[in-house]
Each structure stands twice: as C-alpha cells, then as structure tokens.
Amino acid sequence: MPGGAVPKKKASHAKQGRRRSHVRLHAPELVACAYCHQPKLPHHVCQTCGMYHGRMVIDIRARERKQHE
Ligand SMILES: [Zn+2]
C-alpha cells in the first residue's frame, strides 16, 4: 500500500515549539468607524451607527425600540 504523507521522523520538541510559536490568542483588531468614530471590527457593519461603506445597513432606531420593550 502506498504510504502517502507519513512523517519519517517524529518532530523534535524544539521543532514542535518553533511551529507553535505562532499559535496563540490575540486581541481582536479594531478600527474606528468612519461615520461615528466608535471602535468596530474591520470589514463589519458598525454596531453603533449601523453604517457600512456609506450605506445604512442596520436600522439602529428599530433595534433601540426593540431593546426598550
Ligand atoms: Zn459607526
């Protein structure tokens, strides 16, 4: 049977450590909203003003009304 991708040698602890040096948690990157200047996730609709790329995507006032119910 053909082997496929089977490692010939087990990776050493040093090599495993080097590989995992990039494996870590990191804080989410935030950018300032172009419209309300509040922090928001890049490439996401702003959760404060509901704007994305010059367009009103979320009806913030409708959401506020929902929260007050
Ligand atoms: Zn905004």
N, CA, C, O and the ligand as a Tripos MOL2 file, in Angstrom:
@<TRIPOS>MOLECULE
protein
  277   275    70     0     0
PROTEIN
NO_CHARGES

@<TRIPOS>ATOM
      1 N           0.8540   -1.2050    0.0000 N.3       1 MET1
      2 CA          0.0000    0.0000    0.0000 C.3       1 MET1
      3 C           0.8810    1.2430    0.0000 C.2       1 MET1
      4 O           1.8150    1.3260    0.7980 O.2       1 MET1
      5 N           0.6100    2.2100   -0.8720 N.am      2 PRO2
      6 CA          1.4320    3.4330   -0.8780 C.3       2 PRO2
      7 C           1.2650    4.2280    0.4130 C.2       2 PRO2
      8 O           0.1920    4.2750    1.0140 O.2       2 PRO2
      9 N           2.3640    4.8430    0.8090 N.am      3 GLY3
     10 CA          2.4240    5.4790    2.1310 C.3       3 GLY3
     11 C           1.6580    6.7680    2.2640 C.2       3 GLY3
     12 O           1.0480    7.0130    3.3050 O.2       3 GLY3
     13 N           1.6690    7.6070    1.2400 N.am      4 GLY4
     14 CA          1.0840    8.9390    1.4100 C.3       4 GLY4
     15 C           1.9940    9.7940    2.2630 C.2       4 GLY4
     16 O           3.1860    9.5040    2.3610 O.2       4 GLY4
     17 N           1.4710   10.8430    2.8870 N.am      5 ALA5
     18 CA          2.2840   11.7840    3.6550 C.3       5 ALA5
     19 C           2.4500   11.2810    5.0890 C.2       5 ALA5
     20 O           1.7020   11.6630    5.9890 O.2       5 ALA5
     21 N           3.4330   10.4280    5.2750 N.am      6 VAL6
     22 CA          3.7130    9.9070    6.6110 C.3       6 VAL6
     23 C           5.0880   10.4180    7.0340 C.2       6 VAL6
     24 O           6.0680   10.1890    6.3250 O.2       6 VAL6
     25 N           5.1820   11.1020    8.1700 N.am      7 PRO7
     26 CA          6.4910   11.6470    8.5820 C.3       7 PRO7
     27 C           7.4850   10.5190    8.8740 C.2       7 PRO7
     28 O           7.1650    9.5550    9.5690 O.2       7 PRO7
     29 N           8.7080   10.6630    8.3230 N.am      8 LYS8
     30 CA          9.7410    9.6400    8.5260 C.3       8 LYS8
     31 C          10.2750    9.6920    9.9560 C.2       8 LYS8
     32 O          10.5510    8.6650   10.5750 O.2       8 LYS8
     33 N          10.4140   10.9420   10.4710 N.am      9 LYS9
     34 CA         10.9110   11.1250   11.8360 C.3       9 LYS9
     35 C           9.8880   11.9410   12.6260 C.2       9 LYS9
     36 O           9.2640   12.8660   12.1050 O.2       9 LYS9
     37 N           9.7390   11.5790   13.8660 N.am     10 LYS10
     38 CA          8.8660   12.3660   14.7410 C.3      10 LYS10
     39 C           9.5070   13.7350   14.9660 C.2      10 LYS10
     40 O          10.7130   13.8190   15.1980 O.2      10 LYS10
     41 N           8.7130   14.8090   14.9000 N.am     11 ALA11
     42 CA          9.2480   16.1650   15.1090 C.3      11 ALA11
     43 C           9.7790   16.2940   16.5280 C.2      11 ALA11
     44 O           9.1450   15.8440   17.4830 O.2      11 ALA11
     45 N          10.9430   16.9080   16.6570 N.am     12 SER12
     46 CA         11.5330   17.1200   17.9870 C.3      12 SER12
     47 C          10.7210   18.1590   18.7510 C.2      12 SER12
     48 O           9.9410   18.9160   18.1720 O.2      12 SER12
     49 N          10.9240   18.1750   20.0580 N.am     13 HIS13
     50 CA         10.2180   19.1690   20.8780 C.3      13 HIS13
     51 C          10.5730   20.5780   20.4310 C.2      13 HIS13
     52 O           9.7340   21.4790   20.4660 O.2      13 HIS13
     53 N          11.8420   20.7680   20.0030 N.am     14 ALA14
     54 CA         12.2790   22.0960   19.5520 C.3      14 ALA14
     55 C          11.5270   22.5060   18.2850 C.2      14 ALA14
     56 O          11.0780   23.6450   18.1600 O.2      14 ALA14
     57 N          11.3960   21.5610   17.3470 N.am     15 LYS15
     58 CA         10.7050   21.8760   16.0930 C.3      15 LYS15
     59 C           9.2240   22.1290   16.3610 C.2      15 LYS15
     60 O           8.6270   23.0390   15.7860 O.2      15 LYS15
     61 N           8.6370   21.3120   17.2410 N.am     16 GLN16
     62 CA          7.2310   21.4940   17.6090 C.3      16 GLN16
     63 C           7.0300   22.8730   18.2200 C.2      16 GLN16
     64 O           6.0450   23.5540   17.9350 O.2      16 GLN16
     65 N           7.9800   23.2780   19.0680 N.am     17 GLY17
     66 CA          7.9020   24.5870   19.7060 C.3      17 GLY17
     67 C           8.0160   25.7110   18.7020 C.2      17 GLY17
     68 O           7.2870   26.7000   18.7810 O.2      17 GLY17
     69 N           8.9500   25.5590   17.7340 N.am     18 ARG18
     70 CA          9.1250   26.5840   16.6970 C.3      18 ARG18
     71 C           7.8430   26.7270   15.8760 C.2      18 ARG18
     72 O           7.4190   27.8430   15.5760 O.2      18 ARG18
     73 N           7.2350   25.6120   15.5180 N.am     19 ARG19
     74 CA          5.9990   25.6440   14.7420 C.3      19 ARG19
     75 C           4.8890   26.3440   15.5420 C.2      19 ARG19
     76 O           4.1200   27.1320   14.9910 O.2      19 ARG19
     77 N           4.8180   26.0490   16.8330 N.am     20 ARG20
     78 CA          3.7240   26.5800   17.6630 C.3      20 ARG20
     79 C           4.0150   27.9840   18.1930 C.2      20 ARG20
     80 O           3.2030   28.5520   18.9230 O.2      20 ARG20
     81 N           5.1640   28.5430   17.8300 N.am     21 SER21
     82 CA          5.4760   29.9010   18.2920 C.3      21 SER21
     83 C           4.4620   30.9050   17.7540 C.2      21 SER21
     84 O           4.3060   31.9900   18.3150 O.2      21 SER21
     85 N           3.7700   30.5480   16.6660 N.am     22 HIS22
     86 CA          2.7580   31.4440   16.0930 C.3      22 HIS22
     87 C           1.3540   31.1010   16.5830 C.2      22 HIS22
     88 O           0.4040   31.8250   16.2860 O.2      22 HIS22
     89 N           1.2160   30.0200   17.3210 N.am     23 VAL23
     90 CA         -0.1020   29.5830   17.7890 C.3      23 VAL23
     91 C          -0.3930   30.2850   19.0980 C.2      23 VAL23
     92 O           0.1480   29.9130   20.1400 O.2      23 VAL23
     93 N          -1.2320   31.2820   19.0520 N.am     24 ARG24
     94 CA         -1.5810   31.9900   20.2750 C.3      24 ARG24
     95 C          -2.8820   32.7610   20.0740 C.2      24 ARG24
     96 O          -3.3040   32.9960   18.9420 O.2      24 ARG24
     97 N          -3.4940   33.1380   21.1440 N.am     25 LEU25
     98 CA         -4.6640   34.0020   21.0730 C.3      25 LEU25
     99 C          -4.2040   35.4360   20.8960 C.2      25 LEU25
    100 O          -3.1530   35.8260   21.4040 O.2      25 LEU25
    101 N          -4.9750   36.2040   20.1900 N.am     26 HIS26
    102 CA         -4.6640   37.6320   20.0800 C.3      26 HIS26
    103 C          -5.9540   38.4260   20.1620 C.2      26 HIS26
    104 O          -7.0250   37.9520   19.7830 O.2      26 HIS26
    105 N          -5.8280   39.6360   20.6600 N.am     27 ALA27
    106 CA         -6.9990   40.5010   20.8170 C.3      27 ALA27
    107 C          -7.5560   40.8560   19.4420 C.2      27 ALA27
    108 O          -6.7830   41.0480   18.5030 O.2      27 ALA27
    109 N          -8.8850   40.9490   19.2990 N.am     28 PRO28
    110 CA         -9.4570   41.3070   18.0040 C.3      28 PRO28
    111 C          -9.0280   42.7030   17.5750 C.2      28 PRO28
    112 O          -8.9910   43.6310   18.3830 O.2      28 PRO28
    113 N          -8.7100   42.8370   16.3190 N.am     29 GLU29
    114 CA         -8.2820   44.1310   15.7740 C.3      29 GLU29
    115 C          -9.5070   45.0400   15.6530 C.2      29 GLU29
    116 O         -10.5680   44.6110   15.1990 O.2      29 GLU29
    117 N          -9.3510   46.2780   16.0570 N.am     30 LEU30
    118 CA        -10.4530   47.2320   15.9740 C.3      30 LEU30
    119 C         -10.0340   48.4310   15.1340 C.2      30 LEU30
    120 O          -8.8870   48.8740   15.2000 O.2      30 LEU30
    121 N         -10.9450   48.9400   14.3630 N.am     31 VAL31
    122 CA        -10.7110   50.1730   13.6090 C.3      31 VAL31
    123 C         -11.7960   51.1700   14.0100 C.2      31 VAL31
    124 O         -12.8470   50.7810   14.5190 O.2      31 VAL31
    125 N         -11.5350   52.4520   13.7760 N.am     32 ALA32
    126 CA        -12.5310   53.4700   14.0900 C.3      32 ALA32
    127 C         -13.5400   53.5570   12.9530 C.2      32 ALA32
    128 O         -13.1680   53.5630   11.7790 O.2      32 ALA32
    129 N         -14.8130   53.6220   13.3090 N.am     33 CYS33
    130 CA        -15.8690   53.7890   12.3030 C.3      33 CYS33
    131 C         -15.6960   55.1350   11.6110 C.2      33 CYS33
    132 O         -15.4300   56.1450   12.2630 O.2      33 CYS33
    133 N         -15.8470   55.1470   10.2900 N.am     34 ALA34
    134 CA        -15.6710   56.3790    9.5150 C.3      34 ALA34
    135 C         -16.8040   57.3680    9.7660 C.2      34 ALA34
    136 O         -16.6660   58.5520    9.4560 O.2      34 ALA34
    137 N         -17.9320   56.9000   10.3280 N.am     35 TYR35
    138 CA        -19.1230   57.7470   10.4680 C.3      35 TYR35
    139 C         -19.3140   58.2180   11.9020 C.2      35 TYR35
    140 O         -19.6080   59.3900   12.1360 O.2      35 TYR35
    141 N         -19.1470   57.3000   12.8790 N.am     36 CYS36
    142 CA        -19.3700   57.7140   14.2680 C.3      36 CYS36
    143 C         -18.0850   57.6270   15.0840 C.2      36 CYS36
    144 O         -18.0820   57.9920   16.2590 O.2      36 CYS36
    145 N         -16.9830   57.1460   14.4820 N.am     37 HIS37
    146 CA        -15.6580   57.0960   15.0950 C.3      37 HIS37
    147 C         -15.6050   56.2180   16.3370 C.2      37 HIS37
    148 O         -14.6960   56.3560   17.1560 O.2      37 HIS37
    149 N         -16.5510   55.3330   16.4810 N.am     38 GLN38
    150 CA        -16.5140   54.3500   17.5590 C.3      38 GLN38
    151 C         -15.7090   53.1440   17.0750 C.2      38 GLN38
    152 O         -15.6700   52.8750   15.8740 O.2      38 GLN38
    153 N         -15.0590   52.4080   17.9990 N.am     39 PRO39
    154 CA        -14.3210   51.2090   17.5500 C.3      39 PRO39
    155 C         -15.2620   50.1530   16.9900 C.2      39 PRO39
    156 O         -16.3380   49.9050   17.5330 O.2      39 PRO39
    157 N         -14.8360   49.5390   15.8970 N.am     40 LYS40
    158 CA        -15.6250   48.4670   15.2920 C.3      40 LYS40
    159 C         -14.6730   47.4610   14.6640 C.2      40 LYS40
    160 O         -13.4980   47.7580   14.4530 O.2      40 LYS40
    161 N         -15.1840   46.2660   14.3650 N.am     41 LEU41
    162 CA        -14.3790   45.2550   13.7010 C.3      41 LEU41
    163 C         -14.2080   45.6490   12.2420 C.2      41 LEU41
    164 O         -15.1730   46.0810   11.6110 O.2      41 LEU41
    165 N         -12.9880   45.5110   11.6820 N.am     42 PRO42
    166 CA        -12.8080   45.8460   10.2780 C.3      42 PRO42
    167 C         -13.6400   44.9380    9.3660 C.2      42 PRO42
    168 O         -13.7920   43.7500    9.6480 O.2      42 PRO42
    169 N         -14.1680   45.4820    8.2950 N.am     43 HIS43
    170 CA        -14.9890   44.7660    7.3170 C.3      43 HIS43
    171 C         -16.2900   44.2440    7.9230 C.2      43 HIS43
    172 O         -16.8710   43.2690    7.4470 O.2      43 HIS43
    173 N         -16.7340   44.9230    8.9930 N.am     44 HIS44
    174 CA        -18.0080   44.5650    9.6000 C.3      44 HIS44
    175 C         -18.8880   45.8070    9.6720 C.2      44 HIS44
    176 O         -18.3970   46.9350    9.6820 O.2      44 HIS44
    177 N         -20.1850   45.5810    9.7210 N.am     45 VAL45
    178 CA        -21.1100   46.6930    9.9030 C.3      45 VAL45
    179 C         -20.8760   47.2790   11.2890 C.2      45 VAL45
    180 O         -20.7200   46.5380   12.2590 O.2      45 VAL45
    181 N         -20.8520   48.6070   11.3860 N.am     46 CYS46
    182 CA        -20.6780   49.2520   12.6790 C.3      46 CYS46
    183 C         -21.8920   48.9580   13.5530 C.2      46 CYS46
    184 O         -23.0320   49.1630   13.1350 O.2      46 CYS46
    185 N         -21.6380   48.4720   14.7790 N.am     47 GLN47
    186 CA        -22.7330   48.1280   15.6710 C.3      47 GLN47
    187 C         -23.2860   49.3550   16.3870 C.2      47 GLN47
    188 O         -24.3220   49.2780   17.0470 O.2      47 GLN47
    189 N         -22.5910   50.4950   16.2570 N.am     48 THR48
    190 CA        -23.0350   51.7110   16.9340 C.3      48 THR48
    191 C         -23.9810   52.5150   16.0520 C.2      48 THR48
    192 O         -25.0390   52.9470   16.5090 O.2      48 THR48
    193 N         -23.5980   52.7230   14.7650 N.am     49 CYS49
    194 CA        -24.4240   53.5540   13.8860 C.3      49 CYS49
    195 C         -25.0520   52.7500   12.7520 C.2      49 CYS49
    196 O         -25.9000   53.2800   12.0340 O.2      49 CYS49
    197 N         -24.6640   51.4900   12.5680 N.am     50 GLY50
    198 CA        -25.2990   50.6430   11.5500 C.3      50 GLY50
    199 C         -24.8810   50.9570   10.1250 C.2      50 GLY50
    200 O         -25.5370   50.5220    9.1780 O.2      50 GLY50
    201 N         -23.7870   51.7140    9.9580 N.am     51 MET51
    202 CA        -23.3480   52.0930    8.6190 C.3      51 MET51
    203 C         -22.2820   51.1240    8.1280 C.2      51 MET51
    204 O         -21.4630   50.6420    8.9100 O.2      51 MET51
    205 N         -22.2970   50.8420    6.8320 N.am     52 TYR52
    206 CA        -21.2330   50.0830    6.2130 C.3      52 TYR52
    207 C         -21.0360   50.5950    4.8010 C.2      52 TYR52
    208 O         -21.9650   50.5560    3.9940 O.2      52 TYR52
    209 N         -19.8400   51.0760    4.4910 N.am     53 HIS53
    210 CA        -19.4560   51.5590    3.1570 C.3      53 HIS53
    211 C         -20.4370   52.6300    2.6660 C.2      53 HIS53
    212 O         -20.8980   52.5890    1.5260 O.2      53 HIS53
    213 N         -20.7460   53.5880    3.5460 N.am     54 GLY54
    214 CA        -21.5950   54.7120    3.1720 C.3      54 GLY54
    215 C         -23.0690   54.3810    3.0640 C.2      54 GLY54
    216 O         -23.8520   55.1540    2.5140 O.2      54 GLY54
    217 N         -23.4390   53.2280    3.5920 N.am     55 ARG55
    218 CA        -24.8130   52.7740    3.4480 C.3      55 ARG55
    219 C         -25.3670   52.4130    4.8220 C.2      55 ARG55
    220 O         -24.6580   51.8060    5.6260 O.2      55 ARG55
    221 N         -26.6090   52.7680    5.1080 N.am     56 MET56
    222 CA        -27.2640   52.3590    6.3440 C.3      56 MET56
    223 C         -27.6840   50.9080    6.1890 C.2      56 MET56
    224 O         -28.5670   50.5840    5.3940 O.2      56 MET56
    225 N         -27.0340   50.0310    6.9660 N.am     57 VAL57
    226 CA        -27.2880   48.6030    6.8170 C.3      57 VAL57
    227 C         -28.2580   48.1230    7.8870 C.2      57 VAL57
    228 O         -29.1640   47.3360    7.6130 O.2      57 VAL57
    229 N         -28.0560   48.6120    9.1250 N.am     58 ILE58
    230 CA        -28.9190   48.2060   10.2350 C.3      58 ILE58
    231 C         -29.7630   49.4120   10.6430 C.2      58 ILE58
    232 O         -29.2480   50.5230   10.7680 O.2      58 ILE58
    233 N         -31.0450   49.1910   10.8460 N.am     59 ASP59
    234 CA        -31.9080   50.2550   11.3630 C.3      59 ASP59
    235 C         -31.7090   50.3140   12.8760 C.2      59 ASP59
    236 O         -32.3550   49.5860   13.6300 O.2      59 ASP59
    237 N         -30.7850   51.2120   13.3160 N.am     60 ILE60
    238 CA        -30.4240   51.3060   14.7310 C.3      60 ILE60
    239 C         -31.6320   51.7030   15.5720 C.2      60 ILE60
    240 O         -31.8120   51.2020   16.6820 O.2      60 ILE60
    241 N         -32.4570   52.6010   15.0450 N.am     61 ARG61
    242 CA        -33.6080   53.0700   15.8250 C.3      61 ARG61
    243 C         -34.6090   51.9390   16.0540 C.2      61 ARG61
    244 O         -35.2210   51.8540   17.1190 O.2      61 ARG61
    245 N         -34.7720   51.0750   15.0580 N.am     62 ALA62
    246 CA        -35.6760   49.9390   15.2210 C.3      62 ALA62
    247 C         -35.1490   49.0090   16.3060 C.2      62 ALA62
    248 O         -35.9120   48.4490   17.0930 O.2      62 ALA62
    249 N         -33.7980   48.8540   16.3300 N.am     63 ARG63
    250 CA        -33.1920   47.9850   17.3380 C.3      63 ARG63
    251 C         -33.3690   48.5770   18.7350 C.2      63 ARG63
    252 O         -33.6520   47.8530   19.6890 O.2      63 ARG63
    253 N         -33.2000   49.9010   18.8500 N.am     64 GLU64
    254 CA        -33.3770   50.5750   20.1480 C.3      64 GLU64
    255 C         -34.7950   50.3710   20.6570 C.2      64 GLU64
    256 O         -35.0090   50.0990   21.8380 O.2      64 GLU64
    257 N         -35.7600   50.5070   19.7550 N.am     65 ARG65
    258 CA        -37.1570   50.3140   20.1400 C.3      65 ARG65
    259 C         -37.3650   48.8930   20.6790 C.2      65 ARG65
    260 O         -38.0980   48.6880   21.6460 O.2      65 ARG65
    261 N         -36.7000   47.9070   20.0330 N.am     66 LYS66
    262 CA        -36.8100   46.5160   20.4490 C.3      66 LYS66
    263 C         -36.2410   46.3160   21.8570 C.2      66 LYS66
    264 O         -36.8050   45.5820   22.6690 O.2      66 LYS66
    265 N         -35.1000   46.9890   22.1330 N.am     67 GLN67
    266 CA        -34.4390   46.8470   23.4380 C.3      67 GLN67
    267 C         -35.2870   47.4070   24.5630 C.2      67 GLN67
    268 O         -35.2240   46.9200   25.6910 O.2      67 GLN67
    269 N         -36.0930   48.4420   24.2630 N.am     68 HIS68
    270 CA        -36.8880   49.0900   25.3040 C.3      68 HIS68
    271 C         -38.1650   48.3200   25.6230 C.2      68 HIS68
    272 O         -38.8320   48.6230   26.6120 O.2      68 HIS68
    273 N         -38.5170   47.3290   24.8030 N.am     69 GLU69
    274 CA        -39.7380   46.5610   25.0430 C.3      69 GLU69
    275 C         -39.6180   45.6470   26.2340 C.2      69 GLU69
    276 O         -40.5660   44.9340   26.5630 O.2      69 GLU69
    277 ZN        -20.4120   53.8400   13.2800 Zn       70 ZN70
@<TRIPOS>BOND
     1     1     2 1
     2     2     3 1
     3     3     4 2
     4     3     5 am
     5     5     6 1
     6     6     7 1
     7     7     8 2
     8     7     9 am
     9     9    10 1
    10    10    11 1
    11    11    12 2
    12    11    13 am
    13    13    14 1
    14    14    15 1
    15    15    16 2
    16    15    17 am
    17    17    18 1
    18    18    19 1
    19    19    20 2
    20    19    21 am
    21    21    22 1
    22    22    23 1
    23    23    24 2
    24    23    25 am
    25    25    26 1
    26    26    27 1
    27    27    28 2
    28    27    29 am
    29    29    30 1
    30    30    31 1
    31    31    32 2
    32    31    33 am
    33    33    34 1
    34    34    35 1
    35    35    36 2
    36    35    37 am
    37    37    38 1
    38    38    39 1
    39    39    40 2
    40    39    41 am
    41    41    42 1
    42    42    43 1
    43    43    44 2
    44    43    45 am
    45    45    46 1
    46    46    47 1
    47    47    48 2
    48    47    49 am
    49    49    50 1
    50    50    51 1
    51    51    52 2
    52    51    53 am
    53    53    54 1
    54    54    55 1
    55    55    56 2
    56    55    57 am
    57    57    58 1
    58    58    59 1
    59    59    60 2
    60    59    61 am
    61    61    62 1
    62    62    63 1
    63    63    64 2
    64    63    65 am
    65    65    66 1
    66    66    67 1
    67    67    68 2
    68    67    69 am
    69    69    70 1
    70    70    71 1
    71    71    72 2
    72    71    73 am
    73    73    74 1
    74    74    75 1
    75    75    76 2
    76    75    77 am
    77    77    78 1
    78    78    79 1
    79    79    80 2
    80    79    81 am
    81    81    82 1
    82    82    83 1
    83    83    84 2
    84    83    85 am
    85    85    86 1
    86    86    87 1
    87    87    88 2
    88    87    89 am
    89    89    90 1
    90    90    91 1
    91    91    92 2
    92    91    93 am
    93    93    94 1
    94    94    95 1
    95    95    96 2
    96    95    97 am
    97    97    98 1
    98    98    99 1
    99    99   100 2
   100    99   101 am
   101   101   102 1
   102   102   103 1
   103   103   104 2
   104   103   105 am
   105   105   106 1
   106   106   107 1
   107   107   108 2
   108   107   109 am
   109   109   110 1
   110   110   111 1
   111   111   112 2
   112   111   113 am
   113   113   114 1
   114   114   115 1
   115   115   116 2
   116   115   117 am
   117   117   118 1
   118   118   119 1
   119   119   120 2
   120   119   121 am
   121   121   122 1
   122   122   123 1
   123   123   124 2
   124   123   125 am
   125   125   126 1
   126   126   127 1
   127   127   128 2
   128   127   129 am
   129   129   130 1
   130   130   131 1
   131   131   132 2
   132   131   133 am
   133   133   134 1
   134   134   135 1
   135   135   136 2
   136   135   137 am
   137   137   138 1
   138   138   139 1
   139   139   140 2
   140   139   141 am
   141   141   142 1
   142   142   143 1
   143   143   144 2
   144   143   145 am
   145   145   146 1
   146   146   147 1
   147   147   148 2
   148   147   149 am
   149   149   150 1
   150   150   151 1
   151   151   152 2
   152   151   153 am
   153   153   154 1
   154   154   155 1
   155   155   156 2
   156   155   157 am
   157   157   158 1
   158   158   159 1
   159   159   160 2
   160   159   161 am
   161   161   162 1
   162   162   163 1
   163   163   164 2
   164   163   165 am
   165   165   166 1
   166   166   167 1
   167   167   168 2
   168   167   169 am
   169   169   170 1
   170   170   171 1
   171   171   172 2
   172   171   173 am
   173   173   174 1
   174   174   175 1
   175   175   176 2
   176   175   177 am
   177   177   178 1
   178   178   179 1
   179   179   180 2
   180   179   181 am
   181   181   182 1
   182   182   183 1
   183   183   184 2
   184   183   185 am
   185   185   186 1
   186   186   187 1
   187   187   188 2
   188   187   189 am
   189   189   190 1
   190   190   191 1
   191   191   192 2
   192   191   193 am
   193   193   194 1
   194   194   195 1
   195   195   196 2
   196   195   197 am
   197   197   198 1
   198   198   199 1
   199   199   200 2
   200   199   201 am
   201   201   202 1
   202   202   203 1
   203   203   204 2
   204   203   205 am
   205   205   206 1
   206   206   207 1
   207   207   208 2
   208   207   209 am
   209   209   210 1
   210   210   211 1
   211   211   212 2
   212   211   213 am
   213   213   214 1
   214   214   215 1
   215   215   216 2
   216   215   217 am
   217   217   218 1
   218   218   219 1
   219   219   220 2
   220   219   221 am
   221   221   222 1
   222   222   223 1
   223   223   224 2
   224   223   225 am
   225   225   226 1
   226   226   227 1
   227   227   228 2
   228   227   229 am
   229   229   230 1
   230   230   231 1
   231   231   232 2
   232   231   233 am
   233   233   234 1
   234   234   235 1
   235   235   236 2
   236   235   237 am
   237   237   238 1
   238   238   239 1
   239   239   240 2
   240   239   241 am
   241   241   242 1
   242   242   243 1
   243   243   244 2
   244   243   245 am
   245   245   246 1
   246   246   247 1
   247   247   248 2
   248   247   249 am
   249   249   250 1
   250   250   251 1
   251   251   252 2
   252   251   253 am
   253   253   254 1
   254   254   255 1
   255   255   256 2
   256   255   257 am
   257   257   258 1
   258   258   259 1
   259   259   260 2
   260   259   261 am
   261   261   262 1
   262   262   263 1
   263   263   264 2
   264   263   265 am
   265   265   266 1
   266   266   267 1
   267   267   268 2
   268   267   269 am
   269   269   270 1
   270   270   271 1
   271   271   272 2
   272   271   273 am
   273   273   274 1
   274   274   275 1
   275   275   276 2
@<TRIPOS>SUBSTRUCTURE
     1 MET1         2 RESIDUE 1 A MET
     2 PRO2         6 RESIDUE 1 A PRO
     3 GLY3        10 RESIDUE 1 A GLY
     4 GLY4        14 RESIDUE 1 A GLY
     5 ALA5        18 RESIDUE 1 A ALA
     6 VAL6        22 RESIDUE 1 A VAL
     7 PRO7        26 RESIDUE 1 A PRO
     8 LYS8        30 RESIDUE 1 A LYS
     9 LYS9        34 RESIDUE 1 A LYS
    10 LYS10       38 RESIDUE 1 A LYS
    11 ALA11       42 RESIDUE 1 A ALA
    12 SER12       46 RESIDUE 1 A SER
    13 HIS13       50 RESIDUE 1 A HIS
    14 ALA14       54 RESIDUE 1 A ALA
    15 LYS15       58 RESIDUE 1 A LYS
    16 GLN16       62 RESIDUE 1 A GLN
    17 GLY17       66 RESIDUE 1 A GLY
    18 ARG18       70 RESIDUE 1 A ARG
    19 ARG19       74 RESIDUE 1 A ARG
    20 ARG20       78 RESIDUE 1 A ARG
    21 SER21       82 RESIDUE 1 A SER
    22 HIS22       86 RESIDUE 1 A HIS
    23 VAL23       90 RESIDUE 1 A VAL
    24 ARG24       94 RESIDUE 1 A ARG
    25 LEU25       98 RESIDUE 1 A LEU
    26 HIS26      102 RESIDUE 1 A HIS
    27 ALA27      106 RESIDUE 1 A ALA
    28 PRO28      110 RESIDUE 1 A PRO
    29 GLU29      114 RESIDUE 1 A GLU
    30 LEU30      118 RESIDUE 1 A LEU
    31 VAL31      122 RESIDUE 1 A VAL
    32 ALA32      126 RESIDUE 1 A ALA
    33 CYS33      130 RESIDUE 1 A CYS
    34 ALA34      134 RESIDUE 1 A ALA
    35 TYR35      138 RESIDUE 1 A TYR
    36 CYS36      142 RESIDUE 1 A CYS
    37 HIS37      146 RESIDUE 1 A HIS
    38 GLN38      150 RESIDUE 1 A GLN
    39 PRO39      154 RESIDUE 1 A PRO
    40 LYS40      158 RESIDUE 1 A LYS
    41 LEU41      162 RESIDUE 1 A LEU
    42 PRO42      166 RESIDUE 1 A PRO
    43 HIS43      170 RESIDUE 1 A HIS
    44 HIS44      174 RESIDUE 1 A HIS
    45 VAL45      178 RESIDUE 1 A VAL
    46 CYS46      182 RESIDUE 1 A CYS
    47 GLN47      186 RESIDUE 1 A GLN
    48 THR48      190 RESIDUE 1 A THR
    49 CYS49      194 RESIDUE 1 A CYS
    50 GLY50      198 RESIDUE 1 A GLY
    51 MET51      202 RESIDUE 1 A MET
    52 TYR52      206 RESIDUE 1 A TYR
    53 HIS53      210 RESIDUE 1 A HIS
    54 GLY54      214 RESIDUE 1 A GLY
    55 ARG55      218 RESIDUE 1 A ARG
    56 MET56      222 RESIDUE 1 A MET
    57 VAL57      226 RESIDUE 1 A VAL
    58 ILE58      230 RESIDUE 1 A ILE
    59 ASP59      234 RESIDUE 1 A ASP
    60 ILE60      238 RESIDUE 1 A ILE
    61 ARG61      242 RESIDUE 1 A ARG
    62 ALA62      246 RESIDUE 1 A ALA
    63 ARG63      250 RESIDUE 1 A ARG
    64 GLU64      254 RESIDUE 1 A GLU
    65 ARG65      258 RESIDUE 1 A ARG
    66 LYS66      262 RESIDUE 1 A LYS
    67 GLN67      266 RESIDUE 1 A GLN
    68 HIS68      270 RESIDUE 1 A HIS
    69 GLU69      274 RESIDUE 1 A GLU
    70 ZN70       277 GROUP 0 **** ****
